[in-house]
Amino acid sequence: MENPLWHPFADMGAVDGDRFVITRGSGSYVWDDAGRRYFDATASLWYANFGHGRPEITQAVTAQLEKLDSYNLFGYYANEPALELASRLSSLAPVPGSKVFLGSGGGDVVDTAVKIARAHFAHTGRPEKSHIIGRTQGYHGTHGFGTAVGGIPVNAADFGPMATGFSHVAHDSVGDLEAEILRVGPDRVAAFFCEPVIGAGGVLLPAPGYLEAAVEVCHRHGVLFVADCVIAAFGRLGTWFGIDRWDVRPDMVTTAKGLTGGTIPLSALLVSPDVAAPFFTGSPGAPVLRHGATYSGHPVACAAALATLDIYEKDGLIPRGRELEKPLADALSSAASHPAVGEVRAGLGFLAAVELSAEVLAADPGASGRLQRLLRDEGVLVRPWGKGIAMSPPLIAGDEELDLLASAIPVALSRLGG
Ligand code: PLP
């Protein structure tokens, strides 16, 4: 009988009977249920930044489970790991004094950021300033607001009317952004959501100057700049938060994934002191952010995050995302000249995409899924997206793994045609 497990973003007719079961992970590698080893070239789903199987996480989680296995953060309840994590993240944040709101996944903090942006203006006398602008090809998770602010239309298509008050601009055009702010009216636009490097939408790197100009336009018009760094943070771009690679001041920063290396679900939203101010006046009767979930600030997840930050610091992993960006681009140079390839995008951070040529995609719209499987046969796991494959290896990957990518991808590309 078929297994009832329903996989996210999966064609269940194709999955059934063909499940690929991962049973073990260590370092940059995972093993399937037949005992075969694979290079985890997308760090699972862009998150296993320190790889798999670190004993420090096991120890931290076990110790926390033994001490306090759970407690909620509602009202005045707090727990030690959540307090320590908030302090550590705030001290590293691009904007000094940032407040930290904790969730369980990237989508949680995206929706939290939409609500905080709107609530900030509602409580500073501008409730009509609620419109949110996203970017084409942007991905911000699958919660209600995240689906609406995302710019990959197929992800919203089946779900009926979207939340209102959202629009999208070309991901690479600051001119479009400013025109949209002016069209809607600066006094009506609350925030602009922007991944520093678009990840799930196909690893689209920002043109030089784009992010600085986008932040400048937002701030000139009184629009909050929300950097969605769910993928970009924790070393992926060679800095703690991703957006801090550029000399800009984000009003909010979303993080998740690498925060715990994916070991325990956790996300964190950094909120600049100005944006948080209406909620932190210190006087009774100040506005309350009526938002949060059962597991916000879960002590076991926060303990995993604290151990994760220690690993990043102890092993010097945060700068690796920048150090490895050229070696990764070099490893993909042979793929770039392959006739089945339209474009390789790499060279900014330790992530990359190989986009198939228009001819290959016209002949077989499912070619990226086939390429994923062909690479699996070569012992490499990658993430397919509409037009190709994406990679974001663990920051501990080295020459051996990059050599494997350099040799396996051209082999898989050549088999794609046959
Ligand atoms: N934002 C970005 C930039 C992401 O890449 C993702 C997930 O890939 C999300 C938000 C949503 O995160 P989650 O899947 O943990 O809800």
Residues whose N, C-alpha, C, O or C-beta is under 5 A from the ligand:
A	BS01	PLP	G105 G106 G107 D108 Y139 H140 G141 E195 G199 D228 V230 I231 A256
